[in-house]
Amino acid sequence: MFKFECGDSIKFGEEYCKEFEREDLISKTIMMTPQYFEEDNGIYVYTSTYAGIYDKENKEAHSIYHLFGNDFEYFMDCELVKGSNEDKKKYEEIINLHNKVLEDEAARWIEFTSEKGF
């Protein structure tokens, strides 16, 4: 088993792409970026962040675990390409931007509810 870190990329293998009908990814190297998923524990809903890719065609995010299984049992002939420090910095910038947007939304919601007397 390998250690996947933020900013790492995956080079998709032909065997994997044919097995999972993703021929569009054959031999492509793609950096996994933060993808956001709603989860429900039965009491409340929350958002989790996992490395993954966004499928523009189907308008759906896929985490690295959706793509390759929880134990990477479907990794097949794909290759892990370790990210450089620059790649990891780009990844962190994406997460920081997302967090800033969430903070701004929360601030606007607090302001709105305060003005309405909630």
N, CA, C and O atoms as a Tinker XYZ file with bonds, in Angstrom:
   472  protein
     1  N      0.847000   -1.188000    0.000000    73     2
     2  CA     0.000000    0.000000    0.000000    64     1     3
     3  C      0.885000    1.243000    0.000000    63     2     4     5
     4  O      1.976000    1.229000    0.570000    81     3
     5  N      0.434000    2.283000   -0.618000    73     3     6
     6  CA     1.200000    3.515000   -0.710000    64     5     7
     7  C      0.546000    4.597000    0.124000    63     6     8     9
     8  O     -0.604000    4.471000    0.545000    81     7
     9  N      1.288000    5.650000    0.353000    73     7    10
    10  CA     0.762000    6.781000    1.118000    64     9    11
    11  C      0.412000    7.906000    0.148000    63    10    12    13
    12  O      1.288000    8.472000   -0.505000    81    11
    13  N     -0.875000    8.219000    0.064000    73    11    14
    14  CA    -1.352000    9.290000   -0.802000    64    13    15
    15  C     -1.427000   10.564000    0.008000    63    14    16    17
    16  O     -1.968000   10.570000    1.114000    81    15
    17  N     -0.882000   11.660000   -0.542000    73    15    18
    18  CA    -0.893000   12.952000    0.145000    64    17    19
    19  C     -1.512000   14.008000   -0.757000    63    18    20    21
    20  O     -1.541000   13.872000   -1.980000    81    19
    21  N     -2.006000   15.061000   -0.121000    73    19    22
    22  CA    -2.551000   16.186000   -0.879000    64    21    23
    23  C     -1.509000   16.691000   -1.859000    63    22    24    25
    24  O     -0.343000   16.858000   -1.501000    81    23
    25  N     -1.920000   16.932000   -3.082000    73    23    26
    26  CA    -1.011000   17.424000   -4.108000    64    25    27
    27  C     -0.424000   16.318000   -4.965000    63    26    28    29
    28  O      0.212000   16.602000   -5.980000    81    27
    29  N     -0.624000   15.055000   -4.578000    73    27    30
    30  CA    -0.157000   13.946000   -5.407000    64    29    31
    31  C     -1.069000   13.802000   -6.615000    63    30    32    33
    32  O     -2.210000   14.266000   -6.606000    81    31
    33  N     -0.559000   13.160000   -7.646000    73    31    34
    34  CA    -1.325000   12.936000   -8.866000    64    33    35
    35  C     -1.427000   11.441000   -9.148000    63    34    36    37
    36  O     -0.680000   10.634000   -8.595000    81    35
    37  N     -2.356000   11.097000  -10.010000    73    35    38
    38  CA    -2.534000    9.723000  -10.457000    64    37    39
    39  C     -2.380000    9.699000  -11.967000    63    38    40    41
    40  O     -2.998000   10.493000  -12.677000    81    39
    41  N     -1.554000    8.784000  -12.453000    73    39    42
    42  CA    -1.496000    8.509000  -13.892000    64    41    43
    43  C     -2.385000    7.298000  -14.112000    63    42    44    45
    44  O     -2.099000    6.203000  -13.628000    81    43
    45  N     -3.466000    7.509000  -14.846000    73    43    46
    46  CA    -4.462000    6.474000  -15.050000    64    45    47
    47  C     -3.984000    5.456000  -16.077000    63    46    48    49
    48  O     -3.527000    5.812000  -17.163000    81    47
    49  N     -4.098000    4.183000  -15.711000    73    47    50
    50  CA    -3.676000    3.091000  -16.572000    64    49    51
    51  C     -4.785000    2.637000  -17.501000    63    50    52    53
    52  O     -5.967000    2.851000  -17.233000    81    51
    53  N     -4.390000    2.010000  -18.590000    73    51    54
    54  CA    -5.341000    1.548000  -19.600000    64    53    55
    55  C     -6.290000    0.481000  -19.034000    63    54    56    57
    56  O     -7.495000    0.525000  -19.283000    81    55
    57  N     -5.749000   -0.465000  -18.280000    73    55    58
    58  CA    -6.564000   -1.534000  -17.706000    64    57    59
    59  C     -7.650000   -0.957000  -16.792000    63    58    60    61
    60  O     -8.819000   -1.332000  -16.889000    81    59
    61  N     -7.253000   -0.048000  -15.912000    73    59    62
    62  CA    -8.205000    0.586000  -15.004000    64    61    63
    63  C     -9.287000    1.312000  -15.798000    63    62    64    65
    64  O    -10.477000    1.136000  -15.534000    81    63
    65  N     -8.882000    2.121000  -16.760000    73    63    66
    66  CA    -9.818000    2.958000  -17.518000    64    65    67
    67  C    -10.825000    2.127000  -18.294000    63    66    68    69
    68  O    -11.998000    2.491000  -18.381000    81    67
    69  N    -10.377000    1.017000  -18.855000    73    67    70
    70  CA   -11.305000    0.148000  -19.586000    64    69    71
    71  C    -12.257000   -0.559000  -18.625000    63    70    72    73
    72  O    -13.451000   -0.671000  -18.904000    81    71
    73  N    -11.739000   -1.030000  -17.505000    73    71    74
    74  CA   -12.565000   -1.730000  -16.514000    64    73    75
    75  C    -13.678000   -0.835000  -15.978000    63    74    76    77
    76  O    -14.800000   -1.297000  -15.772000    81    75
    77  N    -13.374000    0.441000  -15.753000    73    75    78
    78  CA   -14.343000    1.360000  -15.157000    64    77    79
    79  C    -14.930000    2.353000  -16.167000    63    78    80    81
    80  O    -15.500000    3.378000  -15.793000    81    79
    81  N    -14.778000    2.026000  -17.452000    73    79    82
    82  CA   -15.361000    2.820000  -18.541000    64    81    83
    83  C    -14.994000    4.296000  -18.462000    63    82    84    85
    84  O    -15.847000    5.176000  -18.577000    81    83
    85  N    -13.700000    4.543000  -18.261000    73    83    86
    86  CA   -13.176000    5.908000  -18.237000    64    85    87
    87  C    -12.040000    6.032000  -19.245000    63    86    88    89
    88  O    -10.955000    6.512000  -18.916000    81    87
    89  N    -12.298000    5.593000  -20.477000    73    87    90
    90  CA   -11.285000    5.648000  -21.524000    64    89    91
    91  C    -10.750000    7.054000  -21.748000    63    90    92    93
    92  O     -9.644000    7.227000  -22.260000    81    91
    93  N    -11.534000    8.061000  -21.366000    73    91    94
    94  CA   -11.102000    9.452000  -21.507000    64    93    95
    95  C     -9.897000    9.767000  -20.616000    63    94    96    97
    96  O     -9.232000   10.784000  -20.814000    81    95
    97  N     -9.613000    8.913000  -19.648000    73    95    98
    98  CA    -8.507000    9.165000  -18.715000    64    97    99
    99  C     -7.250000    8.355000  -19.027000    63    98   100   101
   100  O     -6.242000    8.515000  -18.339000    81    99
   101  N     -7.279000    7.496000  -20.034000    73    99   102
   102  CA    -6.135000    6.629000  -20.320000    64   101   103
   103  C     -4.864000    7.460000  -20.478000    63   102   104   105
   104  O     -4.804000    8.391000  -21.281000    81   103
   105  N     -3.860000    7.103000  -19.699000    73   103   106
   106  CA    -2.514000    7.713000  -19.720000    64   105   107
   107  C     -2.480000    9.171000  -19.265000    63   106   108   109
   108  O     -1.435000    9.815000  -19.356000    81   107
   109  N     -3.586000    9.694000  -18.783000    73   107   110
   110  CA    -3.589000   11.071000  -18.283000    64   109   111
   111  C     -3.109000   11.086000  -16.847000    63   110   112   113
   112  O     -3.418000   10.187000  -16.065000    81   111
   113  N     -2.351000   12.114000  -16.508000    73   111   114
   114  CA    -1.901000   12.325000  -15.144000    64   113   115
   115  C     -2.675000   13.512000  -14.587000    63   114   116   117
   116  O     -2.609000   14.619000  -15.122000    81   115
   117  N     -3.408000   13.266000  -13.507000    73   115   118
   118  CA    -4.287000   14.287000  -12.950000    64   117   119
   119  C     -4.002000   14.448000  -11.466000    63   118   120   121
   120  O     -3.976000   13.474000  -10.714000    81   119
   121  N     -3.786000   15.709000  -11.054000    73   119   122
   122  CA    -3.603000   15.988000   -9.632000    64   121   123
   123  C     -4.963000   15.868000   -8.951000    63   122   124   125
   124  O     -5.959000   16.420000   -9.418000    81   123
   125  N     -4.984000   15.151000   -7.864000    73   123   126
   126  CA    -6.199000   15.045000   -7.075000    64   125   127
   127  C     -6.384000   16.365000   -6.328000    63   126   128   129
   128  O     -5.458000   16.859000   -5.684000    81   127
   129  N     -7.568000   16.919000   -6.420000    73   127   130
   130  CA    -7.874000   18.197000   -5.780000    64   129   131
   131  C     -8.922000   17.973000   -4.691000    63   130   132   133
   132  O     -9.543000   16.911000   -4.649000    81   131
   133  N     -9.127000   18.941000   -3.822000    73   131   134
   134  CA   -10.136000   18.759000   -2.768000    64   133   135
   135  C    -11.532000   18.628000   -3.383000    63   134   136   137
   136  O    -11.932000   19.428000   -4.229000    81   135
   137  N    -12.252000   17.615000   -2.944000    73   135   138
   138  CA   -13.640000   17.425000   -3.347000    64   137   139
   139  C    -14.455000   17.351000   -2.066000    63   138   140   141
   140  O    -13.998000   16.806000   -1.061000    81   139
   141  N    -15.654000   17.898000   -2.105000    73   139   142
   142  CA   -16.466000   18.056000   -0.903000    64   141   143
   143  C    -17.700000   17.163000   -0.995000    63   142   144   145
   144  O    -18.384000   17.125000   -2.017000    81   143
   145  N    -17.969000   16.447000    0.093000    73   143   146
   146  CA   -19.061000   15.485000    0.115000    64   145   147
   147  C    -19.902000   15.682000    1.369000    63   146   148   149
   148  O    -19.374000   15.834000    2.470000    81   147
   149  N    -21.234000   15.675000    1.181000    73   147   150
   150  CA   -22.141000   15.735000    2.318000    64   149   151
   151  C    -22.237000   14.347000    2.917000    63   150   152   153
   152  O    -22.378000   13.358000    2.198000    81   151
   153  N    -22.161000   14.279000    4.234000    73   151   154
   154  CA   -22.299000   13.005000    4.932000    64   153   155
   155  C    -23.344000   13.179000    6.024000    63   154   156   157
   156  O    -23.534000   14.276000    6.549000    81   155
   157  N    -24.013000   12.093000    6.356000    73   155   158
   158  CA   -25.090000   12.115000    7.343000    64   157   159
   159  C    -24.833000   11.003000    8.347000    63   158   160   161
   160  O    -24.755000    9.831000    7.981000    81   159
   161  N    -24.704000   11.374000    9.608000    73   159   162
   162  CA   -24.454000   10.365000   10.631000    64   161   163
   163  C    -25.734000    9.963000   11.373000    63   162   164   165
   164  O    -25.669000    9.298000   12.407000    81   163
   165  N    -26.884000   10.364000   10.851000    73   163   166
   166  CA   -28.155000   10.045000   11.485000    64   165   167
   167  C    -28.642000   11.121000   12.430000    63   166   168   169
   168  O    -29.825000   11.165000   12.769000    81   167
   169  N    -27.744000   11.985000   12.857000    73   167   170
   170  CA   -28.115000   13.078000   13.759000    64   169   171
   171  C    -28.041000   14.417000   13.029000    63   170   172   173
   172  O    -28.923000   15.264000   13.174000    81   171
   173  N    -26.986000   14.595000   12.248000    73   171   174
   174  CA   -26.816000   15.833000   11.493000    64   173   175
   175  C    -26.024000   15.553000   10.220000    63   174   176   177
   176  O    -25.396000   14.505000   10.066000    81   175
   177  N    -26.077000   16.524000    9.318000    73   175   178
   178  CA   -25.360000   16.444000    8.047000    64   177   179
   179  C    -24.138000   17.329000    8.140000    63   178   180   181
   180  O    -24.207000   18.431000    8.685000    81   179
   181  N    -23.029000   16.865000    7.620000    73   179   182
   182  CA   -21.794000   17.633000    7.626000    64   181   183
   183  C    -21.053000   17.407000    6.318000    63   182   184   185
   184  O    -21.379000   16.494000    5.558000    81   183
   185  N    -20.067000   18.234000    6.063000    73   183   186
   186  CA   -19.282000   18.143000    4.837000    64   185   187
   187  C    -17.899000   17.609000    5.156000    63   186   188   189
   188  O    -17.243000   18.056000    6.097000    81   187
   189  N    -17.470000   16.648000    4.361000    73   187   190
   190  CA   -16.115000   16.102000    4.473000    64   189   191
   191  C    -15.347000   16.434000    3.203000    63   190   192   193
   192  O    -15.927000   16.558000    2.124000    81   191
   193  N    -14.050000   16.573000    3.343000    73   191   194
   194  CA   -13.182000   16.879000    2.209000    64   193   195
   195  C    -12.243000   15.706000    1.975000    63   194   196   197
   196  O    -11.582000   15.225000    2.895000    81   195
   197  N    -12.199000   15.253000    0.720000    73   195   198
   198  CA   -11.294000   14.182000    0.324000    64   197   199
   199  C    -10.630000   14.563000   -0.986000    63   198   200   201
   200  O    -11.203000   15.292000   -1.796000    81   199
   201  N     -9.429000   14.070000   -1.187000    73   199   202
   202  CA    -8.762000   14.256000   -2.473000    64   201   203
   203  C     -9.542000   13.481000   -3.528000    63   202   204   205
   204  O    -10.058000   12.397000   -3.256000    81   203
   205  N     -9.624000   14.041000   -4.728000    73   203   206
   206  CA   -10.343000   13.365000   -5.801000    64   205   207
   207  C    -10.333000   14.184000   -7.070000    63   206   208   209
   208  O     -9.513000   15.085000   -7.242000    81   207
   209  N    -11.267000   13.854000   -7.966000    73   207   210
   210  CA   -11.406000   14.592000   -9.220000    64   209   211
   211  C    -12.877000   14.955000   -9.406000    63   210   212   213
   212  O    -13.765000   14.325000   -8.832000    81   211
   213  N    -13.112000   15.976000  -10.215000    73   211   214
   214  CA   -14.472000   16.364000  -10.549000    64   213   215
   215  C    -14.746000   15.912000  -11.973000    63   214   216   217
   216  O    -14.022000   16.274000  -12.901000    81   215
   217  N    -15.784000   15.128000  -12.136000    73   215   218
   218  CA   -16.201000   14.621000  -13.441000    64   217   219
   219  C    -17.146000   15.646000  -14.057000    63   218   220   221
   220  O    -18.328000   15.691000  -13.715000    81   219
   221  N    -16.621000   16.474000  -14.970000    73   219   222
   222  CA   -17.421000   17.549000  -15.567000    64   221   223
   223  C    -18.592000   17.007000  -16.374000    63   222   224   225
   224  O    -19.677000   17.589000  -16.375000    81   223
   225  N    -18.368000   15.885000  -17.064000    73   223   226
   226  CA   -19.415000   15.315000  -17.907000    64   225   227
   227  C    -20.648000   14.934000  -17.092000    63   226   228   229
   228  O    -21.776000   15.213000  -17.500000    81   227
   229  N    -20.435000   14.304000  -15.951000    73   227   230
   230  CA   -21.547000   13.863000  -15.109000    64   229   231
   231  C    -21.844000   14.820000  -13.961000    63   230   232   233
   232  O    -22.742000   14.575000  -13.156000    81   231
   233  N    -21.085000   15.914000  -13.891000    73   231   234
   234  CA   -21.257000   16.933000  -12.841000    64   233   235
   235  C    -21.266000   16.281000  -11.459000    63   234   236   237
   236  O    -22.191000   16.452000  -10.666000    81   235
   237  N    -20.181000   15.517000  -11.206000    73   235   238
   238  CA   -20.116000   14.739000   -9.975000    64   237   239
   239  C    -18.669000   14.638000   -9.500000    63   238   240   241
   240  O    -17.750000   14.426000  -10.291000    81   239
   241  N    -18.494000   14.793000   -8.204000    73   239   242
   242  CA   -17.167000   14.636000   -7.611000    64   241   243
   243  C    -16.930000   13.172000   -7.276000    63   242   244   245
   244  O    -17.849000   12.453000   -6.884000    81   243
   245  N    -15.677000   12.740000   -7.438000    73   243   246
   246  CA   -15.274000   11.384000   -7.072000    64   245   247
   247  C    -14.051000   11.494000   -6.188000    63   246   248   249
   248  O    -13.035000   12.061000   -6.590000    81   247
   249  N    -14.144000   10.954000   -4.984000    73   247   250
   250  CA   -12.977000   10.957000   -4.111000    64   249   251
   251  C    -12.023000    9.858000   -4.556000    63   250   252   253
   252  O    -12.384000    8.983000   -5.342000    81   251
   253  N    -10.818000    9.916000   -4.048000    73   251   254
   254  CA    -9.833000    8.887000   -4.362000    64   253   255
   255  C    -10.360000    7.515000   -3.924000    63   254   256   257
   256  O    -10.002000    6.493000   -4.510000    81   255
   257  N    -11.205000    7.497000   -2.898000    73   255   258
   258  CA   -11.785000    6.233000   -2.428000    64   257   259
   259  C    -12.908000    5.752000   -3.340000    63   258   260   261
   260  O    -13.081000    4.546000   -3.514000    81   259
   261  N    -13.680000    6.678000   -3.928000    73   259   262
   262  CA   -14.675000    6.291000   -4.933000    64   261   263
   263  C    -13.975000    5.685000   -6.149000    63   262   264   265
   264  O    -14.445000    4.707000   -6.729000    81   263
   265  N    -12.853000    6.281000   -6.517000    73   263   266
   266  CA   -12.134000    5.844000   -7.716000    64   265   267
   267  C    -11.431000    4.501000   -7.532000    63   266   268   269
   268  O    -11.452000    3.658000   -8.429000    81   267
   269  N    -10.810000    4.303000   -6.375000    73   267   270
   270  CA    -9.912000    3.155000   -6.218000    64   269   271
   271  C    -10.258000    2.220000   -5.066000    63   270   272   273
   272  O     -9.549000    1.237000   -4.852000    81   271
   273  N    -11.316000    2.490000   -4.324000    73   271   274
   274  CA   -11.679000    1.649000   -3.186000    64   273   275
   275  C    -11.014000    2.131000   -1.908000    63   274   276   277
   276  O     -9.992000    2.816000   -1.948000    81   275
   277  N    -11.594000    1.775000   -0.787000    73   275   278
   278  CA   -11.082000    2.245000    0.506000    64   277   279
   279  C     -9.665000    1.780000    0.789000    63   278   280   281
   280  O     -8.915000    2.470000    1.480000    81   279
   281  N     -9.287000    0.626000    0.271000    73   279   282
   282  CA    -7.938000    0.099000    0.456000    64   281   283
   283  C     -7.143000    0.120000   -0.854000    63   282   284   285
   284  O     -6.139000   -0.580000   -0.989000    81   283
   285  N     -7.595000    0.921000   -1.805000    73   283   286
   286  CA    -6.962000    1.067000   -3.125000    64   285   287
   287  C     -6.890000   -0.269000   -3.864000    63   286   288   289
   288  O     -5.965000   -0.517000   -4.638000    81   287
   289  N     -7.888000   -1.128000   -3.608000    73   287   290
   290  CA    -7.913000   -2.433000   -4.257000    64   289   291
   291  C     -8.173000   -2.352000   -5.758000    63   290   292   293
   292  O     -7.930000   -3.325000   -6.471000    81   291
   293  N     -8.666000   -1.207000   -6.256000    73   291   294
   294  CA    -8.936000   -1.047000   -7.682000    64   293   295
   295  C     -7.890000   -0.171000   -8.370000    63   294   296   297
   296  O     -8.131000    0.328000   -9.470000    81   295
   297  N     -6.752000    0.018000   -7.748000    73   295   298
   298  CA    -5.713000    0.896000   -8.302000    64   297   299
   299  C     -5.139000    0.326000   -9.596000    63   298   300   301
   300  O     -4.734000    1.073000  -10.486000    81   299
   301  N     -5.108000   -0.990000   -9.693000    73   299   302
   302  CA    -4.733000   -1.745000  -10.892000    64   301   303
   303  C     -3.418000   -1.255000  -11.498000    63   302   304   305
   304  O     -2.375000   -1.301000  -10.846000    81   303
   305  N     -3.471000   -0.786000  -12.746000    73   303   306
   306  CA    -2.250000   -0.369000  -13.436000    64   305   307
   307  C     -2.031000    1.143000  -13.401000    63   306   308   309
   308  O     -1.259000    1.683000  -14.193000    81   307
   309  N     -2.711000    1.818000  -12.483000    73   307   310
   310  CA    -2.495000    3.260000  -12.327000    64   309   311
   311  C     -1.181000    3.483000  -11.573000    63   310   312   313
   312  O     -0.660000    2.580000  -10.919000    81   311
   313  N     -0.666000    4.698000  -11.679000    73   311   314
   314  CA     0.594000    5.034000  -11.007000    64   313   315
   315  C      0.400000    6.249000  -10.117000    63   314   316   317
   316  O     -0.287000    7.204000  -10.481000    81   315
   317  N      1.017000    6.196000   -8.943000    73   315   318
   318  CA     1.041000    7.336000   -8.041000    64   317   319
   319  C      2.214000    8.218000   -8.442000    63   318   320   321
   320  O      3.346000    7.747000   -8.551000    81   319
   321  N      1.938000    9.495000   -8.659000    73   319   322
   322  CA     2.980000   10.468000   -8.981000    64   321   323
   323  C      3.035000   11.434000   -7.809000    63   322   324   325
   324  O      2.131000   12.248000   -7.617000    81   323
   325  N      4.103000   11.335000   -7.029000    73   323   326
   326  CA     4.226000   12.179000   -5.842000    64   325   327
   327  C      4.280000   13.653000   -6.251000    63   326   328   329
   328  O      4.963000   14.026000   -7.204000    81   327
   329  N      3.549000   14.471000   -5.511000    73   327   330
   330  CA     3.502000   15.895000   -5.793000    64   329   331
   331  C      4.732000   16.615000   -5.272000    63   330   332   333
   332  O      5.339000   16.223000   -4.276000    81   331
   333  N      5.072000   17.664000   -5.967000    73   331   334
   334  CA     6.186000   18.506000   -5.526000    64   333   335
   335  C      5.672000   19.443000   -4.434000    63   334   336   337
   336  O      4.470000   19.501000   -4.176000    81   335
   337  N      6.569000   20.163000   -3.806000    73   335   338
   338  CA     6.145000   21.153000   -2.813000    64   337   339
   339  C      5.249000   22.204000   -3.450000    63   338   340   341
   340  O      4.323000   22.705000   -2.811000    81   339
   341  N      5.523000   22.541000   -4.710000    73   339   342
   342  CA     4.695000   23.508000   -5.435000    64   341   343
   343  C      3.280000   22.951000   -5.643000    63   342   344   345
   344  O      2.298000   23.675000   -5.485000    81   343
   345  N      3.180000   21.668000   -5.995000    73   343   346
   346  CA     1.870000   21.032000   -6.160000    64   345   347
   347  C      1.092000   21.057000   -4.852000    63   346   348   349
   348  O     -0.103000   21.352000   -4.835000    81   347
   349  N      1.773000   20.747000   -3.763000    73   347   350
   350  CA     1.124000   20.717000   -2.461000    64   349   351
   351  C      0.659000   22.115000   -2.048000    63   350   352   353
   352  O     -0.371000   22.271000   -1.394000    81   351
   353  N      1.437000   23.125000   -2.441000    73   351   354
   354  CA     1.055000   24.504000   -2.142000    64   353   355
   355  C     -0.220000   24.871000   -2.912000    63   354   356   357
   356  O     -1.103000   25.530000   -2.363000    81   355
   357  N     -0.323000   24.447000   -4.187000    73   355   358
   358  CA    -1.530000   24.711000   -4.978000    64   357   359
   359  C     -2.746000   24.077000   -4.312000    63   358   360   361
   360  O     -3.813000   24.686000   -4.232000    81   359
   361  N     -2.572000   22.863000   -3.842000    73   359   362
   362  CA    -3.651000   22.142000   -3.168000    64   361   363
   363  C     -4.102000   22.912000   -1.937000    63   362   364   365
   364  O     -5.301000   23.089000   -1.722000    81   363
   365  N     -3.154000   23.372000   -1.128000    73   363   366
   366  CA    -3.486000   24.138000    0.074000    64   365   367
   367  C     -4.189000   25.443000   -0.282000    63   366   368   369
   368  O     -5.090000   25.873000    0.438000    81   367
   369  N     -3.793000   26.075000   -1.375000    73   367   370
   370  CA    -4.432000   27.316000   -1.801000    64   369   371
   371  C     -5.899000   27.078000   -2.149000    63   370   372   373
   372  O     -6.750000   27.914000   -1.847000    81   371
   373  N     -6.199000   25.951000   -2.779000    73   371   374
   374  CA    -7.587000   25.623000   -3.117000    64   373   375
   375  C     -8.404000   25.463000   -1.839000    63   374   376   377
   376  O     -9.504000   26.006000   -1.735000    81   375
   377  N     -7.879000   24.731000   -0.879000    73   375   378
   378  CA    -8.583000   24.526000    0.387000    64   377   379
   379  C     -8.770000   25.850000    1.116000    63   378   380   381
   380  O     -9.847000   26.107000    1.652000    81   379
   381  N     -7.743000   26.693000    1.146000    73   379   382
   382  CA    -7.846000   27.993000    1.821000    64   381   383
   383  C     -8.893000   28.876000    1.168000    63   382   384   385
   384  O     -9.636000   29.572000    1.860000    81   383
   385  N     -8.960000   28.857000   -0.164000    73   383   386
   386  CA    -9.965000   29.645000   -0.876000    64   385   387
   387  C    -11.365000   29.147000   -0.523000    63   386   388   389
   388  O    -12.265000   29.944000   -0.260000    81   387
   389  N    -11.542000   27.847000   -0.518000    73   387   390
   390  CA   -12.844000   27.281000   -0.159000    64   389   391
   391  C    -13.234000   27.678000    1.260000    63   390   392   393
   392  O    -14.374000   28.073000    1.502000    81   391
   393  N    -12.301000   27.577000    2.192000    73   391   394
   394  CA   -12.585000   27.943000    3.579000    64   393   395
   395  C    -12.940000   29.414000    3.712000    63   394   396   397
   396  O    -13.793000   29.771000    4.524000    81   395
   397  N    -12.299000   30.271000    2.929000    73   395   398
   398  CA   -12.593000   31.705000    2.938000    64   397   399
   399  C    -14.026000   31.953000    2.455000    63   398   400   401
   400  O    -14.749000   32.765000    3.034000    81   399
   401  N    -14.425000   31.260000    1.408000    73   399   402
   402  CA   -15.789000   31.395000    0.899000    64   401   403
   403  C    -16.789000   30.979000    1.978000    63   402   404   405
   404  O    -17.788000   31.664000    2.196000    81   403
   405  N    -16.524000   29.862000    2.651000    73   403   406
   406  CA   -17.414000   29.410000    3.723000    64   405   407
   407  C    -17.491000   30.430000    4.853000    63   406   408   409
   408  O    -18.573000   30.697000    5.375000    81   407
   409  N    -16.358000   30.998000    5.230000    73   407   410
   410  CA   -16.346000   32.009000    6.284000    64   409   411
   411  C    -17.158000   33.229000    5.879000    63   410   412   413
   412  O    -17.914000   33.768000    6.688000    81   411
   413  N    -17.007000   33.670000    4.629000    73   411   414
   414  CA   -17.760000   34.826000    4.141000    64   413   415
   415  C    -19.260000   34.540000    4.138000    63   414   416   417
   416  O    -20.057000   35.403000    4.506000    81   415
   417  N    -19.649000   33.326000    3.723000    73   415   418
   418  CA   -21.062000   32.961000    3.725000    64   417   419
   419  C    -21.614000   32.950000    5.146000    63   418   420   421
   420  O    -22.721000   33.428000    5.392000    81   419
   421  N    -20.842000   32.408000    6.073000    73   419   422
   422  CA   -21.282000   32.362000    7.469000    64   421   423
   423  C    -21.454000   33.771000    8.022000    63   422   424   425
   424  O    -22.421000   34.044000    8.734000    81   423
   425  N    -20.526000   34.664000    7.702000    73   423   426
   426  CA   -20.611000   36.047000    8.175000    64   425   427
   427  C    -21.853000   36.735000    7.605000    63   426   428   429
   428  O    -22.539000   37.467000    8.317000    81   427
   429  N    -22.142000   36.500000    6.323000    73   427   430
   430  CA   -23.339000   37.097000    5.722000    64   429   431
   431  C    -24.611000   36.542000    6.368000    63   430   432   433
   432  O    -25.572000   37.282000    6.576000    81   431
   433  N    -24.622000   35.247000    6.686000    73   431   434
   434  CA   -25.784000   34.638000    7.327000    64   433   435
   435  C    -25.992000   35.222000    8.728000    63   434   436   437
   436  O    -27.124000   35.509000    9.117000    81   435
   437  N    -24.932000   35.392000    9.465000    73   435   438
   438  CA   -25.033000   35.986000   10.810000    64   437   439
   439  C    -25.561000   37.413000   10.712000    63   438   440   441
   440  O    -26.420000   37.817000   11.496000    81   439
   441  N    -25.054000   38.162000    9.762000    73   439   442
   442  CA   -25.525000   39.526000    9.574000    64   441   443
   443  C    -26.997000   39.548000    9.191000    63   442   444   445
   444  O    -27.756000   40.355000    9.727000    81   443
   445  N    -27.415000   38.682000    8.279000    73   443   446
   446  CA   -28.797000   38.608000    7.837000    64   445   447
   447  C    -29.734000   38.262000    8.989000    63   446   448   449
   448  O    -30.759000   38.914000    9.184000    81   447
   449  N    -29.372000   37.223000    9.755000    73   447   450
   450  CA   -30.254000   36.799000   10.863000    64   449   451
   451  C    -30.304000   37.847000   11.961000    63   450   452   453
   452  O    -31.335000   38.005000   12.614000    81   451
   453  N    -29.212000   38.563000   12.175000    73   451   454
   454  CA   -29.198000   39.632000   13.188000    64   453   455
   455  C    -30.124000   40.767000   12.768000    63   454   456   457
   456  O    -30.870000   41.306000   13.586000    81   455
   457  N    -30.072000   41.127000   11.483000    73   455   458
   458  CA   -30.932000   42.204000   10.977000    64   457   459
   459  C    -32.397000   41.814000   11.058000    63   458   460   461
   460  O    -33.244000   42.680000   11.279000    81   459
   461  N    -32.720000   40.556000   10.888000    73   459   462
   462  CA   -34.113000   40.081000   10.922000    64   461   463
   463  C    -34.600000   39.787000   12.323000    63   462   464   465
   464  O    -35.780000   39.503000   12.528000    81   463
   465  N    -33.694000   39.854000   13.295000    73   463   466
   466  CA   -34.079000   39.638000   14.688000    64   465   467
   467  C    -34.185000   38.181000   15.090000    63   466   468   469
   468  O    -34.877000   37.857000   16.055000    81   467
   469  N    -33.520000   37.308000   14.378000    73   467   470
   470  CA   -33.548000   35.882000   14.744000    64   469   471
   471  C    -32.615000   35.595000   15.875000    63   470   472
   472  O    -32.510000   34.449000   16.312000    81   471
